[in-house]
Amino acid sequence: MIKIRNRFSLQTIRTLKPLNNETIIFHSDIAIENMQITIRDKYKDIIYTNQLTILQSQNYSFSFNSSGEKEFTIELSYKDINLQGHFTID
């Protein structure tokens, strides 16, 4: 499970977890337009970025290339809300 830190304490994204080594799935309780997803490696280099719209109560998944790295940060941004979490791949 990826732990999300949110300074606004808004709990719109209920589940965010690695599905397998390089696929992440999450679920949102509300529709989110133009959400920016960014994954950075431990050196803070961007290894995945995408802007998308999430439908209400729908699961969304995406895959990324870890390039052998094991430690990552995921950033989710929309409107004035910024969420961030850390995860590792075994």
C-alpha positions as CSV (number, residue, x, y, z in Angstrom):
1,M,0.0,0.0,0.0
2,I,1.3,3.5,-0.8
3,K,0.8,6.0,2.0
4,I,-0.4,9.3,0.7
5,R,0.4,12.5,2.6
6,N,-2.0,15.3,1.9
7,R,-1.8,18.7,3.7
8,F,-5.5,19.3,2.9
9,S,-6.7,16.0,4.4
10,L,-9.0,15.4,1.5
11,Q,-9.7,11.7,1.1
12,T,-11.0,11.5,-2.4
13,I,-8.5,8.8,-3.6
14,R,-9.3,5.9,-1.4
15,T,-7.0,3.2,-2.7
16,L,-3.6,3.5,-4.3
17,K,-1.5,0.4,-4.4
18,P,0.9,-1.5,-6.5
19,L,-0.9,-4.2,-8.5
20,N,2.3,-5.9,-9.4
21,N,5.9,-4.7,-9.7
22,E,5.3,-2.0,-12.3
23,T,1.5,-1.5,-12.4
24,I,-0.4,0.8,-10.0
25,I,-4.2,0.8,-9.5
26,F,-6.3,3.4,-7.6
27,H,-9.9,4.3,-7.1
28,S,-11.4,7.7,-6.7
29,D,-14.8,8.5,-5.0
30,I,-15.2,11.6,-7.2
31,A,-14.5,12.5,-10.9
32,I,-11.2,14.3,-11.2
33,E,-10.4,16.2,-14.4
34,N,-6.9,16.9,-15.6
35,M,-5.1,15.1,-12.8
36,Q,-1.3,15.0,-13.2
37,I,0.5,11.8,-12.2
38,T,4.2,11.8,-11.8
39,I,6.5,9.0,-10.6
40,R,10.1,9.9,-9.6
41,D,12.9,7.5,-8.7
42,K,15.1,7.9,-5.6
43,Y,17.2,10.4,-7.5
44,K,14.1,12.6,-8.1
45,D,14.3,11.9,-11.9
46,I,10.9,11.6,-13.5
47,I,10.3,8.1,-14.9
48,Y,6.6,8.4,-15.6
49,T,4.2,11.3,-16.1
50,N,0.7,11.6,-17.5
51,Q,-2.3,13.9,-17.3
52,L,-5.8,12.2,-17.2
53,T,-9.4,12.3,-16.2
54,I,-10.6,9.8,-13.6
55,L,-14.3,8.9,-13.6
56,Q,-16.3,8.7,-10.3
57,S,-16.1,5.3,-8.6
58,Q,-13.9,3.8,-11.3
59,N,-10.6,2.0,-11.0
60,Y,-7.7,3.3,-13.0
61,S,-4.4,1.5,-13.5
62,F,-1.2,2.3,-15.3
63,S,2.2,0.7,-15.8
64,F,5.7,2.3,-15.7
65,N,9.2,1.1,-16.3
66,S,11.1,0.9,-13.1
67,S,14.5,0.4,-14.9
68,G,15.7,-1.7,-12.0
69,E,15.1,1.0,-9.4
70,K,13.4,0.0,-6.1
71,E,12.4,3.3,-4.4
72,F,9.9,5.7,-5.8
73,T,7.7,8.7,-5.1
74,I,4.3,9.2,-6.7
75,E,2.8,12.7,-7.0
76,L,-0.9,13.3,-7.8
77,S,-1.9,16.9,-8.6
78,Y,-5.2,18.5,-9.6
79,K,-6.6,22.0,-9.0
80,D,-4.8,23.2,-5.9
81,I,-4.4,19.8,-4.3
82,N,-1.1,17.9,-4.2
83,L,-0.7,14.4,-2.9
84,Q,2.5,12.5,-2.5
85,G,3.4,9.0,-1.4
86,H,6.5,6.7,-1.3
87,F,6.7,3.1,-2.3
88,T,9.2,0.4,-3.0
89,I,9.4,-2.5,-5.5
90,D,10.8,-5.8,-4.1
